[in-house]
Amino acid sequence: MLYSFALTSELGRLLYQLKSPDCCYIIYSNNIDHYLKMLLHDQPSHILGLGSYSGIDQDKIRIETITKNHFRNDPIESNAPEEIVINNFLKTSSENFKIASALGNSYCNFISWKIMRLIDSGLLRSKYSFLHIPKSMYHRELISMINGILIDAVV
């Protein structure tokens, strides 16, 4: 079972066009806790997050591998590790994707941190991947690119 979420309405429209997800959700700052409770209750085998990326290096979709204990330059949790390796289920050799480790310190990192802490604690038994989508790549081919790696990854 694949649950997926997007952090913007624009990416939400893309999310609902993907073939694989069993549940799609658009996350805003006021419904993060609700989504986490839903994940704990439903225990999906896979979770996919989509966030918008506007930094340099706009030519590839970024498969993020690290989440850090920072949200807007403050720690998310005290007495917690500095970073956690994301237990990615997406693997690709496609030229449209790259492995990255720079989630930043905004909501992309915040929700990834929360999900990975639940997974690391054993409360959530899921594999998790987060894709940073460059704003320059918002086009029709994006859906087929993401569907392609999801088909290979979620069995």
N, C-alpha and C positions, 0 to 999 in steps of 0.2 A: 504494500500500500504506500503510495507516494502522496505526501502532503506538500504543498508549495505555497509560498507567500511572496508578495511584492511590497516594496516600500514606497511606491509612488502609484498614483492612479494610471499614469501613462504605461508603466510596466505591468500594472494590473490588467490592462486591456490585452497585452501580449500574453500574460499568464493564462488567461481564459481561452486562448487559442491553441495552447499546447495540448498534445494528445494524451500524455501519460498521467497527469495528476488526477488523483481521486478526490482531492479537496483543494480548492484554491482560496486564498485569503489575502486581502489587502490590509497591511498593517500600518496603523498610524500610532502616534505616541500614546494615545489614550486607550488603545486596545491590545497592547503587547501582553499584559498579564492574562487577559482572556485567551489569547492565542496559545500561550504557554500552558494554561490549564487544559485547553482542548488537546494539545499534544500529549500531555500526561495521561489524560483520560483515554484517548484513542490509540496511543502507542503505535504510530505509523512506522513501518520498517525504514522508510526513507523520507527525508525532509529536504526540500530545495528552496533556497532563498534567492531572490533577485533584487539587486539594488542598482541604482544609477551611478555611473562613474564619469567624472568630468575632468580628471587630471590629465597629465601628459600620457602618451602611449595609448592613443585612442583607436589603434588599428586592430585590437583583439579583445575578445571577451576574456575576462580574468577569472580563473578558478582560484578562489582565495584559500589559503592553507593555514593561516594563523589568525587567531583573535586575541586581542590584548585587553587587559584590565584597565581600560580608559574610556571614558565618555566625556567629551568636551573638556579634555585636559584634567579631569578628576578621576580618581579610581572608581570603578563600578562597585567593587567590594574591598573592604579592608581585610587584611590577613589572608589574601588569596594570591595565587601565582600571578606573575607578571603577564604571562601569555599561555595560551592553550593551542595545541595543534588540532586543527579541524579534521575529523575522521571522514574525509571526502570519499564519496562513492563514485564521483565522476572522474573518468580518466579519458584522455583524448590525445590523439596524435595529429589532429586537424590543425591546419595553419590558422584557423579562425580563433583559436583559444590559446591561452598561456597560463602557466602556473604562476601564482603571485602570492605575496605575503604582506599586503598593505591595505588592510580593511579601513584604516583611518580611525577616527575617534567620534564618529557620528552614529546614527541609528543602525547602519549596516553592521558596525562592530558591536554595538550594544546588544542587539537581538542575537547575533552570532555567539557572543559571550554567554548570554543567558541560556541558550539552547545547549551549548557545549558543556556548561556547568551541570545541567540536568543529565546530560549523557554521561559525563565523567563520574557523577555521583551514583549512577546506576538507576536513577529514577525514570529516565527515558532511555529506551532501548532502540535507538534509531541510528542510522547513518545520516550524515548531514553534509551538504555541499552548498556553497554560496557563490553565485555568479555576479560579478560586477560587470554591468553592461555599459560600454561607452555610449555616451549620448550621440556620438557620430554614427553609431551602428543601428539606430532605431529605424529599421526598414523590414520589408516583407521576408527577406531571406533569413532574418534573425530567428524567426519561428522555426524554420526547417533546420537551421544549425543546432538549436537547442534540442529540438525533437530528436535529431540524429544522435546526440550523445546520451540522451535519456533512454532511448531504445536499447542502446548498448549496455547501459549501467543498471537499469531497474528490471530485474527478472521476476 
